[in-house]
Amino acid sequence: MLYTYETKKQLSKRYAVSISTVDNRQKEIKKLIGKRYPEEAFLDNGRIHRIRSDVFDDIMIYGDRIAAGVAPEFGGRD
């Protein structure tokens, strides 16, 4: 299955948040790799780092519920 990946700048613009907020969400996503999110949540070629769009959408929408342990299951998993 093909997924859309976006840069931090693109995500920052789409959600009208700072790059710092995107960085913080990225750290949260990394902690949840294998538990909630698949390994393919990030693309990194050394210079350009991209985050899978559906994963970032999920952390932005359900971040508080994920932290509380009451979020619905992530639907983008293969």
PDB file of N, H, CA, C and O in Angstrom:
ATOM      1  N   MET A   1       0.839  -1.181   0.000  1.00  0.00           N
ATOM      2  CA  MET A   1       0.000   0.000   0.000  1.00  0.00           C
ATOM      3  C   MET A   1       0.887   1.249   0.000  1.00  0.00           C
ATOM      4  O   MET A   1       1.924   1.280   0.663  1.00  0.00           O
ATOM      5  N   LEU A   2       0.483   2.250  -0.727  1.00  0.00           N
ATOM      6  H   LEU A   2      -0.359   2.225  -1.266  1.00  0.00           H
ATOM      7  CA  LEU A   2       1.237   3.504  -0.787  1.00  0.00           C
ATOM      8  C   LEU A   2       0.703   4.495   0.233  1.00  0.00           C
ATOM      9  O   LEU A   2      -0.506   4.615   0.430  1.00  0.00           O
ATOM     10  N   TYR A   3       1.613   5.196   0.870  1.00  0.00           N
ATOM     11  H   TYR A   3       2.595   5.099   0.709  1.00  0.00           H
ATOM     12  CA  TYR A   3       1.242   6.194   1.861  1.00  0.00           C
ATOM     13  C   TYR A   3       1.819   7.538   1.472  1.00  0.00           C
ATOM     14  O   TYR A   3       2.807   7.610   0.741  1.00  0.00           O
ATOM     15  N   THR A   4       1.212   8.590   1.955  1.00  0.00           N
ATOM     16  H   THR A   4       0.410   8.531   2.550  1.00  0.00           H
ATOM     17  CA  THR A   4       1.706   9.937   1.729  1.00  0.00           C
ATOM     18  C   THR A   4       2.615  10.311   2.888  1.00  0.00           C
ATOM     19  O   THR A   4       2.271  10.113   4.053  1.00  0.00           O
ATOM     20  N   TYR A   5       3.777  10.853   2.553  1.00  0.00           N
ATOM     21  H   TYR A   5       4.056  11.013   1.606  1.00  0.00           H
ATOM     22  CA  TYR A   5       4.726  11.327   3.558  1.00  0.00           C
ATOM     23  C   TYR A   5       4.935  12.815   3.359  1.00  0.00           C
ATOM     24  O   TYR A   5       4.975  13.292   2.225  1.00  0.00           O
ATOM     25  N   GLU A   6       5.068  13.558   4.459  1.00  0.00           N
ATOM     26  H   GLU A   6       5.036  13.170   5.380  1.00  0.00           H
ATOM     27  CA  GLU A   6       5.260  14.997   4.388  1.00  0.00           C
ATOM     28  C   GLU A   6       6.462  15.418   5.226  1.00  0.00           C
ATOM     29  O   GLU A   6       6.830  14.754   6.195  1.00  0.00           O
ATOM     30  N   THR A   7       7.059  16.528   4.832  1.00  0.00           N
ATOM     31  H   THR A   7       6.760  17.068   4.045  1.00  0.00           H
ATOM     32  CA  THR A   7       8.162  17.089   5.610  1.00  0.00           C
ATOM     33  C   THR A   7       7.600  17.808   6.831  1.00  0.00           C
ATOM     34  O   THR A   7       6.400  18.065   6.924  1.00  0.00           O
ATOM     35  N   LYS A   8       8.483  18.122   7.752  1.00  0.00           N
ATOM     36  H   LYS A   8       9.458  17.912   7.677  1.00  0.00           H
ATOM     37  CA  LYS A   8       8.066  18.878   8.938  1.00  0.00           C
ATOM     38  C   LYS A   8       7.469  20.222   8.541  1.00  0.00           C
ATOM     39  O   LYS A   8       6.480  20.668   9.122  1.00  0.00           O
ATOM     40  N   LYS A   9       8.071  20.854   7.558  1.00  0.00           N
ATOM     41  H   LYS A   9       8.875  20.491   7.086  1.00  0.00           H
ATOM     42  CA  LYS A   9       7.582  22.155   7.108  1.00  0.00           C
ATOM     43  C   LYS A   9       6.167  22.046   6.538  1.00  0.00           C
ATOM     44  O   LYS A   9       5.313  22.889   6.812  1.00  0.00           O
ATOM     45  N   GLN A  10       5.929  21.006   5.748  1.00  0.00           N
ATOM     46  H   GLN A  10       6.623  20.322   5.526  1.00  0.00           H
ATOM     47  CA  GLN A  10       4.596  20.812   5.182  1.00  0.00           C
ATOM     48  C   GLN A  10       3.557  20.549   6.276  1.00  0.00           C
ATOM     49  O   GLN A  10       2.455  21.097   6.236  1.00  0.00           O
ATOM     50  N   LEU A  11       3.912  19.714   7.246  1.00  0.00           N
ATOM     51  H   LEU A  11       4.807  19.269   7.278  1.00  0.00           H
ATOM     52  CA  LEU A  11       2.993  19.422   8.344  1.00  0.00           C
ATOM     53  C   LEU A  11       2.739  20.662   9.194  1.00  0.00           C
ATOM     54  O   LEU A  11       1.612  20.908   9.625  1.00  0.00           O
ATOM     55  N   SER A  12       3.780  21.431   9.427  1.00  0.00           N
ATOM     56  H   SER A  12       4.695  21.231   9.077  1.00  0.00           H
ATOM     57  CA  SER A  12       3.660  22.664  10.194  1.00  0.00           C
ATOM     58  C   SER A  12       2.673  23.619   9.529  1.00  0.00           C
ATOM     59  O   SER A  12       1.832  24.228  10.189  1.00  0.00           O
ATOM     60  N   LYS A  13       2.795  23.732   8.231  1.00  0.00           N
ATOM     61  H   LYS A  13       3.478  23.236   7.695  1.00  0.00           H
ATOM     62  CA  LYS A  13       1.912  24.630   7.482  1.00  0.00           C
ATOM     63  C   LYS A  13       0.475  24.098   7.464  1.00  0.00           C
ATOM     64  O   LYS A  13      -0.471  24.862   7.656  1.00  0.00           O
ATOM     65  N   ARG A  14       0.313  22.800   7.234  1.00  0.00           N
ATOM     66  H   ARG A  14       1.081  22.180   7.078  1.00  0.00           H
ATOM     67  CA  ARG A  14      -1.032  22.212   7.137  1.00  0.00           C
ATOM     68  C   ARG A  14      -1.801  22.332   8.446  1.00  0.00           C
ATOM     69  O   ARG A  14      -3.005  22.588   8.438  1.00  0.00           O
ATOM     70  N   TYR A  15      -1.115  22.148   9.569  1.00  0.00           N
ATOM     71  H   TYR A  15      -0.137  21.939   9.576  1.00  0.00           H
ATOM     72  CA  TYR A  15      -1.770  22.214  10.870  1.00  0.00           C
ATOM     73  C   TYR A  15      -1.666  23.587  11.541  1.00  0.00           C
ATOM     74  O   TYR A  15      -2.209  23.791  12.627  1.00  0.00           O
ATOM     75  N   ALA A  16      -0.975  24.518  10.901  1.00  0.00           N
ATOM     76  H   ALA A  16      -0.534  24.352  10.018  1.00  0.00           H
ATOM     77  CA  ALA A  16      -0.776  25.861  11.460  1.00  0.00           C
ATOM     78  C   ALA A  16      -0.159  25.779  12.862  1.00  0.00           C
ATOM     79  O   ALA A  16      -0.630  26.411  13.807  1.00  0.00           O
ATOM     80  N   VAL A  17       0.908  24.980  12.964  1.00  0.00           N
ATOM     81  H   VAL A  17       1.291  24.467  12.196  1.00  0.00           H
ATOM     82  CA  VAL A  17       1.659  24.850  14.212  1.00  0.00           C
ATOM     83  C   VAL A  17       3.125  25.105  13.909  1.00  0.00           C
ATOM     84  O   VAL A  17       3.533  25.145  12.748  1.00  0.00           O
ATOM     85  N   SER A  18       3.906  25.276  14.952  1.00  0.00           N
ATOM     86  H   SER A  18       3.575  25.244  15.895  1.00  0.00           H
ATOM     87  CA  SER A  18       5.333  25.536  14.766  1.00  0.00           C
ATOM     88  C   SER A  18       6.083  24.241  14.432  1.00  0.00           C
ATOM     89  O   SER A  18       5.591  23.137  14.666  1.00  0.00           O
ATOM     90  N   ILE A  19       7.274  24.411  13.884  1.00  0.00           N
ATOM     91  H   ILE A  19       7.674  25.307  13.694  1.00  0.00           H
ATOM     92  CA  ILE A  19       8.150  23.263  13.615  1.00  0.00           C
ATOM     93  C   ILE A  19       8.465  22.554  14.932  1.00  0.00           C
ATOM     94  O   ILE A  19       8.592  21.330  14.969  1.00  0.00           O
ATOM     95  N   SER A  20       8.588  23.321  16.001  1.00  0.00           N
ATOM     96  H   SER A  20       8.485  24.315  15.971  1.00  0.00           H
ATOM     97  CA  SER A  20       8.850  22.755  17.320  1.00  0.00           C
ATOM     98  C   SER A  20       7.733  21.800  17.746  1.00  0.00           C
ATOM     99  O   SER A  20       8.000  20.751  18.331  1.00  0.00           O
ATOM    100  N   THR A  21       6.490  22.163  17.453  1.00  0.00           N
ATOM    101  H   THR A  21       6.273  23.016  16.977  1.00  0.00           H
ATOM    102  CA  THR A  21       5.356  21.287  17.771  1.00  0.00           C
ATOM    103  C   THR A  21       5.447  20.005  16.958  1.00  0.00           C
ATOM    104  O   THR A  21       5.199  18.919  17.482  1.00  0.00           O
ATOM    105  N   VAL A  22       5.799  20.123  15.686  1.00  0.00           N
ATOM    106  H   VAL A  22       6.001  21.005  15.260  1.00  0.00           H
ATOM    107  CA  VAL A  22       5.967  18.937  14.839  1.00  0.00           C
ATOM    108  C   VAL A  22       7.079  18.059  15.402  1.00  0.00           C
ATOM    109  O   VAL A  22       6.939  16.836  15.438  1.00  0.00           O
ATOM    110  N   ASP A  23       8.178  18.663  15.841  1.00  0.00           N
ATOM    111  H   ASP A  23       8.292  19.656  15.812  1.00  0.00           H
ATOM    112  CA  ASP A  23       9.282  17.907  16.448  1.00  0.00           C
ATOM    113  C   ASP A  23       8.814  17.154  17.693  1.00  0.00           C
ATOM    114  O   ASP A  23       9.167  15.992  17.892  1.00  0.00           O
ATOM    115  N   ASN A  24       8.028  17.813  18.518  1.00  0.00           N
ATOM    116  H   ASN A  24       7.741  18.757  18.357  1.00  0.00           H
ATOM    117  CA  ASN A  24       7.523  17.176  19.738  1.00  0.00           C
ATOM    118  C   ASN A  24       6.609  15.999  19.410  1.00  0.00           C
ATOM    119  O   ASN A  24       6.691  14.953  20.053  1.00  0.00           O
ATOM    120  N   ARG A  25       5.739  16.164  18.416  1.00  0.00           N
ATOM    121  H   ARG A  25       5.672  17.014  17.894  1.00  0.00           H
ATOM    122  CA  ARG A  25       4.851  15.068  18.004  1.00  0.00           C
ATOM    123  C   ARG A  25       5.666  13.918  17.407  1.00  0.00           C
ATOM    124  O   ARG A  25       5.328  12.748  17.589  1.00  0.00           O
ATOM    125  N   GLN A  26       6.738  14.261  16.695  1.00  0.00           N
ATOM    126  H   GLN A  26       7.012  15.211  16.547  1.00  0.00           H
ATOM    127  CA  GLN A  26       7.609  13.240  16.112  1.00  0.00           C
ATOM    128  C   GLN A  26       8.222  12.386  17.221  1.00  0.00           C
ATOM    129  O   GLN A  26       8.301  11.164  17.091  1.00  0.00           O
ATOM    130  N   LYS A  27       8.648  13.013  18.296  1.00  0.00           N
ATOM    131  H   LYS A  27       8.584  14.005  18.402  1.00  0.00           H
ATOM    132  CA  LYS A  27       9.211  12.279  19.434  1.00  0.00           C
ATOM    133  C   LYS A  27       8.172  11.342  20.037  1.00  0.00           C
ATOM    134  O   LYS A  27       8.485  10.210  20.403  1.00  0.00           O
ATOM    135  N   GLU A  28       6.930  11.821  20.138  1.00  0.00           N
ATOM    136  H   GLU A  28       6.676  12.741  19.840  1.00  0.00           H
ATOM    137  CA  GLU A  28       5.856  10.983  20.670  1.00  0.00           C
ATOM    138  C   GLU A  28       5.617   9.778  19.758  1.00  0.00           C
ATOM    139  O   GLU A  28       5.434   8.659  20.237  1.00  0.00           O
ATOM    140  N   ILE A  29       5.619  10.013  18.447  1.00  0.00           N
ATOM    141  H   ILE A  29       5.768  10.923  18.059  1.00  0.00           H
ATOM    142  CA  ILE A  29       5.416   8.935  17.480  1.00  0.00           C
ATOM    143  C   ILE A  29       6.532   7.898  17.611  1.00  0.00           C
ATOM    144  O   ILE A  29       6.263   6.697  17.612  1.00  0.00           O
ATOM    145  N   LYS A  30       7.775   8.350  17.721  1.00  0.00           N
ATOM    146  H   LYS A  30       7.994   9.326  17.720  1.00  0.00           H
ATOM    147  CA  LYS A  30       8.910   7.424  17.831  1.00  0.00           C
ATOM    148  C   LYS A  30       8.769   6.499  19.035  1.00  0.00           C
ATOM    149  O   LYS A  30       9.140   5.327  18.963  1.00  0.00           O
ATOM    150  N   LYS A  31       8.236   7.014  20.137  1.00  0.00           N
ATOM    151  H   LYS A  31       7.934   7.966  20.196  1.00  0.00           H
ATOM    152  CA  LYS A  31       8.038   6.195  21.338  1.00  0.00           C
ATOM    153  C   LYS A  31       6.976   5.120  21.117  1.00  0.00           C
ATOM    154  O   LYS A  31       6.963   4.096  21.800  1.00  0.00           O
ATOM    155  N   LEU A  32       6.089   5.364  20.160  1.00  0.00           N
ATOM    156  H   LEU A  32       6.099   6.195  19.605  1.00  0.00           H
ATOM    157  CA  LEU A  32       4.974   4.449  19.925  1.00  0.00           C
ATOM    158  C   LEU A  32       5.173   3.521  18.725  1.00  0.00           C
ATOM    159  O   LEU A  32       4.271   2.762  18.370  1.00  0.00           O
ATOM    160  N   ILE A  33       6.354   3.580  18.101  1.00  0.00           N
ATOM    161  H   ILE A  33       7.087   4.196  18.390  1.00  0.00           H
ATOM    162  CA  ILE A  33       6.655   2.682  16.985  1.00  0.00           C
ATOM    163  C   ILE A  33       6.648   1.251  17.520  1.00  0.00           C
ATOM    164  O   ILE A  33       7.294   0.950  18.524  1.00  0.00           O
ATOM    165  N   GLY A  34       5.930   0.396  16.855  1.00  0.00           N
ATOM    166  H   GLY A  34       5.405   0.641  16.039  1.00  0.00           H
ATOM    167  CA  GLY A  34       5.825  -0.995  17.279  1.00  0.00           C
ATOM    168  C   GLY A  34       4.691  -1.246  18.248  1.00  0.00           C
ATOM    169  O   GLY A  34       4.198  -2.370  18.337  1.00  0.00           O
ATOM    170  N   LYS A  35       4.268  -0.234  18.974  1.00  0.00           N
ATOM    171  H   LYS A  35       4.669   0.680  18.902  1.00  0.00           H
ATOM    172  CA  LYS A  35       3.140  -0.370  19.903  1.00  0.00           C
ATOM    173  C   LYS A  35       1.849   0.068  19.223  1.00  0.00           C
ATOM    174  O   LYS A  35       0.846  -0.645  19.240  1.00  0.00           O
ATOM    175  N   ARG A  36       1.897   1.259  18.622  1.00  0.00           N
ATOM    176  H   ARG A  36       2.712   1.838  18.608  1.00  0.00           H
ATOM    177  CA  ARG A  36       0.718   1.818  17.964  1.00  0.00           C
ATOM    178  C   ARG A  36       0.960   2.039  16.474  1.00  0.00           C
ATOM    179  O   ARG A  36       0.072   1.822  15.651  1.00  0.00           O
ATOM    180  N   TYR A  37       2.156   2.468  16.143  1.00  0.00           N
ATOM    181  H   TYR A  37       2.878   2.645  16.812  1.00  0.00           H
ATOM    182  CA  TYR A  37       2.470   2.834  14.758  1.00  0.00           C
ATOM    183  C   TYR A  37       3.470   1.869  14.133  1.00  0.00           C
ATOM    184  O   TYR A  37       4.318   1.302  14.823  1.00  0.00           O
ATOM    185  N   PRO A  38       3.361   1.690  12.819  1.00  0.00           N
ATOM    186  CA  PRO A  38       4.278   0.777  12.123  1.00  0.00           C
ATOM    187  C   PRO A  38       5.665   1.395  11.937  1.00  0.00           C
ATOM    188  O   PRO A  38       5.843   2.606  12.061  1.00  0.00           O
ATOM    189  N   GLU A  39       6.629   0.549  11.641  1.00  0.00           N
ATOM    190  H   GLU A  39       6.484  -0.436  11.540  1.00  0.00           H
ATOM    191  CA  GLU A  39       8.009   0.993  11.385  1.00  0.00           C
ATOM    192  C   GLU A  39       8.075   2.004  10.244  1.00  0.00           C
ATOM    193  O   GLU A  39       8.971   2.847  10.216  1.00  0.00           O
ATOM    194  N   GLU A  40       7.137   1.925   9.308  1.00  0.00           N
ATOM    195  H   GLU A  40       6.409   1.240   9.331  1.00  0.00           H
ATOM    196  CA  GLU A  40       7.135   2.801   8.134  1.00  0.00           C
ATOM    197  C   GLU A  40       6.595   4.198   8.428  1.00  0.00           C
ATOM    198  O   GLU A  40       6.281   4.937   7.495  1.00  0.00           O
ATOM    199  N   ALA A  41       6.480   4.574   9.688  1.00  0.00           N
ATOM    200  H   ALA A  41       6.735   3.974  10.446  1.00  0.00           H
ATOM    201  CA  ALA A  41       5.944   5.889  10.039  1.00  0.00           C
ATOM    202  C   ALA A  41       6.862   7.020   9.584  1.00  0.00           C
ATOM    203  O   ALA A  41       6.417   8.159   9.439  1.00  0.00           O
ATOM    204  N   PHE A  42       8.139   6.714   9.358  1.00  0.00           N
ATOM    205  H   PHE A  42       8.500   5.789   9.476  1.00  0.00           H
ATOM    206  CA  PHE A  42       9.102   7.727   8.941  1.00  0.00           C
ATOM    207  C   PHE A  42       9.869   7.273   7.705  1.00  0.00           C
ATOM    208  O   PHE A  42      10.110   6.083   7.508  1.00  0.00           O
ATOM    209  N   LEU A  43      10.244   8.239   6.884  1.00  0.00           N
ATOM    210  H   LEU A  43      10.048   9.206   7.045  1.00  0.00           H
ATOM    211  CA  LEU A  43      11.185   8.027   5.790  1.00  0.00           C
ATOM    212  C   LEU A  43      12.342   8.963   6.052  1.00  0.00           C
ATOM    213  O   LEU A  43      12.137  10.152   6.295  1.00  0.00           O
ATOM    214  N   ASP A  44      13.542   8.446   6.007  1.00  0.00           N
ATOM    215  H   ASP A  44      13.708   7.480   5.810  1.00  0.00           H
ATOM    216  CA  ASP A  44      14.701   9.282   6.279  1.00  0.00           C
ATOM    217  C   ASP A  44      15.836   8.858   5.365  1.00  0.00           C
ATOM    218  O   ASP A  44      16.305   7.721   5.427  1.00  0.00           O
ATOM    219  N   ASN A  45      16.276   9.787   4.507  1.00  0.00           N
ATOM    220  H   ASN A  45      15.895  10.710   4.456  1.00  0.00           H
ATOM    221  CA  ASN A  45      17.396   9.464   3.621  1.00  0.00           C
ATOM    222  C   ASN A  45      18.679  10.154   4.073  1.00  0.00           C
ATOM    223  O   ASN A  45      19.648  10.236   3.318  1.00  0.00           O
ATOM    224  N   GLY A  46      18.677  10.644   5.298  1.00  0.00           N
ATOM    225  H   GLY A  46      17.890  10.577   5.911  1.00  0.00           H
ATOM    226  CA  GLY A  46      19.856  11.310   5.836  1.00  0.00           C
ATOM    227  C   GLY A  46      19.748  12.824   5.816  1.00  0.00           C
ATOM    228  O   GLY A  46      20.209  13.490   6.743  1.00  0.00           O
ATOM    229  N   ARG A  47      19.151  13.370   4.782  1.00  0.00           N
ATOM    230  H   ARG A  47      18.777  12.829   4.029  1.00  0.00           H
ATOM    231  CA  ARG A  47      19.011  14.828   4.674  1.00  0.00           C
ATOM    232  C   ARG A  47      17.563  15.271   4.841  1.00  0.00           C
ATOM    233  O   ARG A  47      17.278  16.246   5.537  1.00  0.00           O
ATOM    234  N   ILE A  48      16.657  14.550   4.202  1.00  0.00           N
ATOM    235  H   ILE A  48      16.888  13.758   3.637  1.00  0.00           H
ATOM    236  CA  ILE A  48      15.246  14.930   4.247  1.00  0.00           C
ATOM    237  C   ILE A  48      14.492  13.890   5.056  1.00  0.00           C
ATOM    238  O   ILE A  48      14.529  12.697   4.753  1.00  0.00           O
ATOM    239  N   HIS A  49      13.816  14.352   6.077  1.00  0.00           N
ATOM    240  H   HIS A  49      13.785  15.321   6.323  1.00  0.00           H
ATOM    241  CA  HIS A  49      13.058  13.482   6.960  1.00  0.00           C
ATOM    242  C   HIS A  49      11.577  13.721   6.695  1.00  0.00           C
ATOM    243  O   HIS A  49      11.118  14.864   6.697  1.00  0.00           O
ATOM    244  N   ARG A  50      10.833  12.650   6.468  1.00  0.00           N
ATOM    245  H   ARG A  50      11.206  11.722   6.466  1.00  0.00           H
ATOM    246  CA  ARG A  50       9.398  12.766   6.212  1.00  0.00           C
ATOM    247  C   ARG A  50       8.627  11.878   7.182  1.00  0.00           C
ATOM    248  O   ARG A  50       9.100  10.827   7.613  1.00  0.00           O
ATOM    249  N   ILE A  51       7.423  12.341   7.510  1.00  0.00           N
ATOM    250  H   ILE A  51       7.038  13.195   7.160  1.00  0.00           H
ATOM    251  CA  ILE A  51       6.551  11.628   8.440  1.00  0.00           C
ATOM    252  C   ILE A  51       5.298  11.200   7.686  1.00  0.00           C
ATOM    253  O   ILE A  51       4.736  11.975   6.911  1.00  0.00           O
ATOM    254  N   ARG A  52       4.869   9.980   7.912  1.00  0.00           N
ATOM    255  H   ARG A  52       5.326   9.351   8.541  1.00  0.00           H
ATOM    256  CA  ARG A  52       3.672   9.477   7.242  1.00  0.00           C
ATOM    257  C   ARG A  52       2.461  10.296   7.683  1.00  0.00           C
ATOM    258  O   ARG A  52       2.230  10.473   8.879  1.00  0.00           O
ATOM    259  N   SER A  53       1.708  10.781   6.742  1.00  0.00           N
ATOM    260  H   SER A  53       1.895  10.637   5.770  1.00  0.00           H
ATOM    261  CA  SER A  53       0.606  11.709   6.998  1.00  0.00           C
ATOM    262  C   SER A  53      -0.463  11.145   7.924  1.00  0.00           C
ATOM    263  O   SER A  53      -0.912  11.834   8.841  1.00  0.00           O
ATOM    264  N   ASP A  54      -0.879   9.896   7.696  1.00  0.00           N
ATOM    265  H   ASP A  54      -0.515   9.336   6.951  1.00  0.00           H
ATOM    266  CA  ASP A  54      -1.948   9.347   8.534  1.00  0.00           C
ATOM    267  C   ASP A  54      -1.494   9.145   9.977  1.00  0.00           C
ATOM    268  O   ASP A  54      -2.299   9.242  10.903  1.00  0.00           O
ATOM    269  N   VAL A  55      -0.211   8.864  10.168  1.00  0.00           N
ATOM    270  H   VAL A  55       0.443   8.785   9.416  1.00  0.00           H
ATOM    271  CA  VAL A  55       0.332   8.726  11.523  1.00  0.00           C
ATOM    272  C   VAL A  55       0.336  10.083  12.224  1.00  0.00           C
ATOM    273  O   VAL A  55      -0.055  10.190  13.386  1.00  0.00           O
ATOM    274  N   PHE A  56       0.781  11.120  11.506  1.00  0.00           N
ATOM    275  H   PHE A  56       1.099  11.033  10.562  1.00  0.00           H
ATOM    276  CA  PHE A  56       0.807  12.447  12.116  1.00  0.00           C
ATOM    277  C   PHE A  56      -0.614  12.937  12.406  1.00  0.00           C
ATOM    278  O   PHE A  56      -0.860  13.544  13.448  1.00  0.00           O
ATOM    279  N   ASP A  57      -1.536  12.678  11.497  1.00  0.00           N
ATOM    280  H   ASP A  57      -1.335  12.184  10.650  1.00  0.00           H
ATOM    281  CA  ASP A  57      -2.939  13.052  11.730  1.00  0.00           C
ATOM    282  C   ASP A  57      -3.449  12.395  13.007  1.00  0.00           C
ATOM    283  O   ASP A  57      -4.114  13.035  13.821  1.00  0.00           O
ATOM    284  N   ASP A  58      -3.134  11.117  13.174  1.00  0.00           N
ATOM    285  H   ASP A  58      -2.594  10.597  12.513  1.00  0.00           H
ATOM    286  CA  ASP A  58      -3.589  10.371  14.350  1.00  0.00           C
ATOM    287  C   ASP A  58      -3.047  10.978  15.643  1.00  0.00           C
ATOM    288  O   ASP A  58      -3.796  11.147  16.604  1.00  0.00           O
ATOM    289  N   ILE A  59      -1.767  11.303  15.676  1.00  0.00           N
ATOM    290  H   ILE A  59      -1.158  11.166  14.895  1.00  0.00           H
ATOM    291  CA  ILE A  59      -1.179  11.856  16.909  1.00  0.00           C
ATOM    292  C   ILE A  59      -1.733  13.253  17.199  1.00  0.00           C
ATOM    293  O   ILE A  59      -1.864  13.636  18.361  1.00  0.00           O
ATOM    294  N   MET A  60      -2.057  14.010  16.157  1.00  0.00           N
ATOM    295  H   MET A  60      -1.951  13.698  15.212  1.00  0.00           H
ATOM    296  CA  MET A  60      -2.626  15.342  16.367  1.00  0.00           C
ATOM    297  C   MET A  60      -4.067  15.260  16.874  1.00  0.00           C
ATOM    298  O   MET A  60      -4.482  16.061  17.712  1.00  0.00           O
ATOM    299  N   ILE A  61      -4.816  14.304  16.368  1.00  0.00           N
ATOM    300  H   ILE A  61      -4.480  13.654  15.687  1.00  0.00           H
ATOM    301  CA  ILE A  61      -6.227  14.173  16.762  1.00  0.00           C
ATOM    302  C   ILE A  61      -6.373  13.481  18.109  1.00  0.00           C
ATOM    303  O   ILE A  61      -7.147  13.928  18.956  1.00  0.00           O
ATOM    304  N   TYR A  62      -5.643  12.402  18.312  1.00  0.00           N
ATOM    305  H   TYR A  62      -5.014  12.039  17.624  1.00  0.00           H
ATOM    306  CA  TYR A  62      -5.835  11.564  19.495  1.00  0.00           C
ATOM    307  C   TYR A  62      -4.704  11.636  20.512  1.00  0.00           C
ATOM    308  O   TYR A  62      -4.657  10.807  21.421  1.00  0.00           O
ATOM    309  N   GLY A  63      -3.801  12.590  20.393  1.00  0.00           N
ATOM    310  H   GLY A  63      -3.840  13.263  19.655  1.00  0.00           H
ATOM    311  CA  GLY A  63      -2.638  12.655  21.276  1.00  0.00           C
ATOM    312  C   GLY A  63      -2.947  12.541  22.755  1.00  0.00           C
ATOM    313  O   GLY A  63      -2.307  11.764  23.464  1.00  0.00           O
ATOM    314  N   ASP A  64      -3.917  13.305  23.229  1.00  0.00           N
ATOM    315  H   ASP A  64      -4.436  13.936  22.653  1.00  0.00           H
ATOM    316  CA  ASP A  64      -4.272  13.260  24.658  1.00  0.00           C
ATOM    317  C   ASP A  64      -4.869  11.910  25.037  1.00  0.00           C
ATOM    318  O   ASP A  64      -4.577  11.371  26.105  1.00  0.00           O
ATOM    319  N   ARG A  65      -5.697  11.375  24.166  1.00  0.00           N
ATOM    320  H   ARG A  65      -5.934  11.813  23.299  1.00  0.00           H
ATOM    321  CA  ARG A  65      -6.320  10.084  24.450  1.00  0.00           C
ATOM    322  C   ARG A  65      -5.295   8.952  24.401  1.00  0.00           C
ATOM    323  O   ARG A  65      -5.384   7.991  25.165  1.00  0.00           O
ATOM    324  N   ILE A  66      -4.319   9.074  23.493  1.00  0.00           N
ATOM    325  H   ILE A  66      -4.247   9.855  22.872  1.00  0.00           H
ATOM    326  CA  ILE A  66      -3.253   8.071  23.424  1.00  0.00           C
ATOM    327  C   ILE A  66      -2.490   8.057  24.741  1.00  0.00           C
ATOM    328  O   ILE A  66      -2.219   6.995  25.300  1.00  0.00           O
ATOM    329  N   ALA A  67      -2.147   9.244  25.231  1.00  0.00           N
ATOM    330  H   ALA A  67      -2.367  10.107  24.777  1.00  0.00           H
ATOM    331  CA  ALA A  67      -1.412   9.364  26.496  1.00  0.00           C
ATOM    332  C   ALA A  67      -2.211   8.777  27.661  1.00  0.00           C
ATOM    333  O   ALA A  67      -1.640   8.209  28.592  1.00  0.00           O
ATOM    334  N   ALA A  68      -3.536   8.920  27.599  1.00  0.00           N
ATOM    335  H   ALA A  68      -4.000   9.381  26.842  1.00  0.00           H
ATOM    336  CA  ALA A  68      -4.392   8.410  28.669  1.00  0.00           C
ATOM    337  C   ALA A  68      -4.727   6.929  28.489  1.00  0.00           C
ATOM    338  O   ALA A  68      -5.298   6.302  29.381  1.00  0.00           O
ATOM    339  N   GLY A  69      -4.365   6.374  27.323  1.00  0.00           N
ATOM    340  H   GLY A  69      -3.902   6.883  26.599  1.00  0.00           H
ATOM    341  CA  GLY A  69      -4.628   4.961  27.074  1.00  0.00           C
ATOM    342  C   GLY A  69      -6.041   4.643  26.641  1.00  0.00           C
ATOM    343  O   GLY A  69      -6.478   3.497  26.749  1.00  0.00           O
ATOM    344  N   VAL A  70      -6.769   5.641  26.149  1.00  0.00           N
ATOM    345  H   VAL A  70      -6.415   6.572  26.062  1.00  0.00           H
ATOM    346  CA  VAL A  70      -8.169   5.418  25.769  1.00  0.00           C
ATOM    347  C   VAL A  70      -8.457   5.751  24.306  1.00  0.00           C
ATOM    348  O   VAL A  70      -9.618   5.907  23.927  1.00  0.00           O
ATOM    349  N   ALA A  71      -7.437   5.861  23.497  1.00  0.00           N
ATOM    350  H   ALA A  71      -6.494   5.735  23.804  1.00  0.00           H
ATOM    351  CA  ALA A  71      -7.620   6.202  22.080  1.00  0.00           C
ATOM    352  C   ALA A  71      -8.088   4.980  21.297  1.00  0.00           C
ATOM    353  O   ALA A  71      -7.749   3.848  21.641  1.00  0.00           O
ATOM    354  N   PRO A  72      -8.868   5.214  20.242  1.00  0.00           N
ATOM    355  CA  PRO A  72      -9.224   4.079  19.391  1.00  0.00           C
ATOM    356  C   PRO A  72      -7.978   3.531  18.705  1.00  0.00           C
ATOM    357  O   PRO A  72      -6.968   4.226  18.601  1.00  0.00           O
ATOM    358  N   GLU A  73      -8.048   2.306  18.243  1.00  0.00           N
ATOM    359  H   GLU A  73      -8.869   1.741  18.326  1.00  0.00           H
ATOM    360  CA  GLU A  73      -6.903   1.680  17.574  1.00  0.00           C
ATOM    361  C   GLU A  73      -6.550   2.458  16.308  1.00  0.00           C
ATOM    362  O   GLU A  73      -7.427   2.986  15.624  1.00  0.00           O
ATOM    363  N   PHE A  74      -5.258   2.521  16.009  1.00  0.00           N
ATOM    364  H   PHE A  74      -4.546   2.093  16.565  1.00  0.00           H
ATOM    365  CA  PHE A  74      -4.799   3.201  14.797  1.00  0.00           C
ATOM    366  C   PHE A  74      -5.277   2.427  13.579  1.00  0.00           C
ATOM    367  O   PHE A  74      -5.027   1.227  13.463  1.00  0.00           O
ATOM    368  N   GLY A  75      -5.964   3.110  12.674  1.00  0.00           N
ATOM    369  H   GLY A  75      -6.167   4.085  12.769  1.00  0.00           H
ATOM    370  CA  GLY A  75      -6.566   2.455  11.515  1.00  0.00           C
ATOM    371  C   GLY A  75      -5.682   2.335  10.308  1.00  0.00           C
ATOM    372  O   GLY A  75      -6.040   1.621   9.372  1.00  0.00           O
ATOM    373  N   GLY A  76      -4.529   3.003  10.275  1.00  0.00           N
ATOM    374  H   GLY A  76      -4.238   3.583  11.036  1.00  0.00           H
ATOM    375  CA  GLY A  76      -3.681   2.984   9.102  1.00  0.00           C
ATOM    376  C   GLY A  76      -2.718   1.829   9.025  1.00  0.00           C
ATOM    377  O   GLY A  76      -1.935   1.743   8.080  1.00  0.00           O
ATOM    378  N   ARG A  77      -2.755   0.949   9.985  1.00  0.00           N
ATOM    379  H   ARG A  77      -3.392   1.020  10.753  1.00  0.00           H
ATOM    380  CA  ARG A  77      -1.814  -0.177  10.038  1.00  0.00           C
ATOM    381  C   ARG A  77      -2.125  -1.169   8.932  1.00  0.00           C
ATOM    382  O   ARG A  77      -3.287  -1.424   8.618  1.00  0.00           O
ATOM    383  N   ASP A  78      -1.070  -1.726   8.342  1.00  0.00           N
ATOM    384  H   ASP A  78      -0.125  -1.519   8.597  1.00  0.00           H
ATOM    385  CA  ASP A  78      -1.238  -2.733   7.272  1.00  0.00           C
ATOM    386  C   ASP A  78      -1.756  -4.030   7.840  1.00  0.00           C
ATOM    387  O   ASP A  78      -1.960  -4.991   7.098  1.00  0.00           O
TER     388      ASP A  78
END
